[in-house]
C-alpha cells in the first residue's frame, strides 16, 4: 500500500511581502501601524499566537540569523579581490574563531604581512586605503566594487596621492596604527565590514585617522558608517570620505579634535 507524503509549502519569510506583512490582528489604526512598520527594519507589529511569536516571525528570525552567521564566518570571494587588484595579507588572528575570541590579534599585522606591505606599498602617500573583512564578508562583496573606484577618482580629482590598496584577512579597525607605521601616510583609512545584525548584513564602514600612531585610539579616528545600497549609498559615501580626508589634511588632525 502506497501513501502520499505530506507536503507543507510555506511562503518564503524573507521576501519583502512577508517582511512587511501586518502581524497585528484588528489594529485600532491599521494605516498608522503599517506606516510605522514601513519606517524601520526592526521587528515591530508582528503580533503573537497566545503568549508566543507566530510561526512566520520565528522563521524570519531564523533565516536572518543564518544570513548573519554566513556573513560573519565565511571569507571574502578571492576572485573579487583579484578583479579589483588587491593582494592579501593577514592579521595575527589565524582563523575566524581566533579572530572572534582575540580582538587584539586582529589589530596586529604578522611579520610577513608587515614586510609585504613595506615591499609593495608606495611610501608616504597623502592617503593610504586598505580593506579589511571585519565582521562581514557580505559588506565587502556588496560595496567594494562600487566605492573603491569612487575613492580612487575622487582622490585624484582632489590632487591627493593615493597609496597602494590591499586587503587584510581577519582585520580590526586598530590595524590603522601598524599599517601607517609602515607606510607613513598623512591619512590612513580602512574599509571594513560592520557587525551584521538581524536586519542587515551588508553594511560597510570607513574608519580613518590623521597620521595614526602606535598609541592612537578611537578618539583619534573618524568613521563613516551604514554604507550600503539602501543606507548611505556607496557612491555617495566615497565622495563624503574624500571630503573627510581633505579636511583631515587641511587641519592636520582627526577624531574628536577634528569635530570640535
Secondary structure as GFF3:
##gff-version 3
##sequence-region A 1 260
A	DSSP	alpha_helix	16	19	.	.	.	ID=ss1
A	DSSP	alpha_helix	30	38	.	.	.	ID=ss2
A	DSSP	alpha_helix	55	73	.	.	.	ID=ss3
A	DSSP	alpha_helix	78	83	.	.	.	ID=ss4
A	DSSP	beta_strand	88	90	.	.	.	ID=ss5
A	DSSP	alpha_helix	96	101	.	.	.	ID=ss6
A	DSSP	three_ten_helix	105	107	.	.	.	ID=ss7
A	DSSP	alpha_helix	111	120	.	.	.	ID=ss8
A	DSSP	beta_strand	127	132	.	.	.	ID=ss9
A	DSSP	alpha_helix	137	157	.	.	.	ID=ss10
A	DSSP	beta_strand	167	169	.	.	.	ID=ss11
A	DSSP	alpha_helix	175	183	.	.	.	ID=ss12
A	DSSP	beta_strand	187	193	.	.	.	ID=ss13
A	DSSP	beta_strand	204	210	.	.	.	ID=ss14
A	DSSP	three_ten_helix	218	220	.	.	.	ID=ss15
A	DSSP	beta_strand	221	227	.	.	.	ID=ss16
A	DSSP	alpha_helix	234	251	.	.	.	ID=ss17
A	DSSP	alpha_helix	256	259	.	.	.	ID=ss18
###
